[in-house]
């Protein structure tokens, strides 16, 4: 996805386009509130445990 496009100036000249743009922003904001972050636990591994794991995956 292009990231430099967020720095461009946008001119909205008619009311219909402005309303559609605002509706899209509001819809996005509502959808964002419904996203739940997955809960993932982490475990510190020792060097030997990492080697064992990689050895099992590579074989």
N, C-alpha and C positions, 0 to 999 in steps of 0.2 A: 504494500500500500504506500502511496506517495505521502511523504510527511511534510514537504515544503509547501504543499498546497494550503496548509492551515495559516500561512503567513500572508496569503494573497488578500487584497482588498476586494470586497464583494459589494456591488451596488445592486440594490433591489429597487426597481423603479415603479412597480405597480402594486396595488393593494392586494391583489389575489396572490401574487408570488410571495409577498411579505407574510400574509396569513398562512400560506402553506409552509413557509420556512419556520415560523413560530410554532405551528402545530407539530412539525417534525421534531423540533427541539424539545417541546413539552412531552411528546410521546416517548422520546428517547430517555428523558429524565424519569418518567414513570416506569419504564421497562428496567432501567438500571436499579431501581429500588427493589425489584423483585429477584435480582440475581443474588444467589447465596454462595458464599465462598465455601469450597469444600474444606473439610477439616482433615489435615494430613499430619500424622505424627512423624517425628524424625528420630533417628537413632544414631548415636555416635558409633562408628565402626573402627576397629583396630586395623592396622595394616594387613595382618594375616587374614582377617575376615574379608577384606576387600579383595585380596588375591584369590581366596577360595571362591568367592562369588563370581569374579571375572573368569576364573578357570572353568567354572561350571557352565557359564553362558557361552564361552567361546568354543567349547568342545562340541 
